[in-house]
């Protein structure tokens, strides 16, 4: 994802609960890395569990996708 695309998309993403003082823990992976993983999945037509190790774990990416 280019920096220009990120500037446009970032305001549309949900704000983590811990940043809104609603409790919880800070997220271990940045939103940009998870979005890159989702885009890779869609572009290459792979299954969630076949996500390369260059991206965050597939279950964390899937949870972000569902949210």
C-alpha positions as a Python dict, from the first residue, in 0.01 Angstrom:
ca = {
    (1, 'X'): (0, 0, 0),
    (2, 'X'): (142, 336, -95),
    (3, 'X'): (162, 627, 146),
    (4, 'X'): (-101, 814, -55),
    (5, 'X'): (-345, 523, -29),
    (6, 'X'): (-276, 496, 344),
    (7, 'X'): (-354, 867, 401),
    (8, 'X'): (-695, 815, 238),
    (9, 'X'): (-782, 485, 409),
    (10, 'X'): (-653, 551, 764),
    (11, 'X'): (-944, 775, 879),
    (12, 'X'): (-1195, 508, 769),
    (13, 'X'): (-1056, 236, 999),
    (14, 'X'): (-1201, 167, 1345),
    (15, 'X'): (-1024, 326, 1641),
    (16, 'X'): (-900, 64, 1891),
    (17, 'X'): (-1089, 60, 2222),
    (18, 'X'): (-777, 123, 2428),
    (19, 'X'): (-724, 454, 2245),
    (20, 'X'): (-1077, 561, 2338),
    (21, 'X'): (-1013, 481, 2707),
    (22, 'X'): (-1253, 186, 2697),
    (23, 'X'): (-1001, -67, 2827),
    (24, 'X'): (-827, -348, 2649),
    (25, 'X'): (-469, -392, 2544),
    (26, 'X'): (-274, -219, 2269),
    (27, 'X'): (-285, -412, 1944),
    (28, 'X'): (26, -612, 1860),
    (29, 'X'): (14, -545, 1484),
    (30, 'X'): (-40, -220, 1298),
    (31, 'X'): (-347, -168, 1083),
    (32, 'X'): (-140, -108, 773),
    (33, 'X'): (28, -450, 797),
    (34, 'X'): (-309, -618, 838),
    (35, 'X'): (-457, -430, 544),
    (36, 'X'): (-159, -531, 331),
    (37, 'X'): (-224, -893, 430),
    (38, 'X'): (-592, -867, 333),
    (39, 'X'): (-503, -711, 0),
    (40, 'X'): (-249, -990, -63),
    (41, 'X'): (-513, -1251, 17),
    (42, 'X'): (-766, -1098, -222),
    (43, 'X'): (-511, -1042, -500),
    (44, 'X'): (-367, -1394, -490),
    (45, 'X'): (-680, -1589, -399),
    (46, 'X'): (-518, -1784, -114),
    (47, 'X'): (-683, -1928, 193),
    (48, 'X'): (-654, -1750, 530),
    (49, 'X'): (-433, -2021, 677),
    (50, 'X'): (-195, -2001, 381),
    (51, 'X'): (-94, -1644, 468),
    (52, 'X'): (285, -1599, 428),
    (53, 'X'): (491, -1540, 741),
    (54, 'X'): (577, -1189, 618),
    (55, 'X'): (236, -1079, 742),
    (56, 'X'): (79, -1091, 1091),
    (57, 'X'): (-75, -1428, 1193),
    (58, 'X'): (-375, -1521, 983),
    (59, 'X'): (-614, -1535, 1279),
    (60, 'X'): (-532, -1175, 1380),
    (61, 'X'): (-575, -1056, 1022),
    (62, 'X'): (-906, -1243, 995),
    (63, 'X'): (-1031, -1092, 1322),
    (64, 'X'): (-947, -745, 1191),
    (65, 'X'): (-1121, -827, 861),
    (66, 'X'): (-1438, -937, 1043),
    (67, 'X'): (-1439, -627, 1260),
}
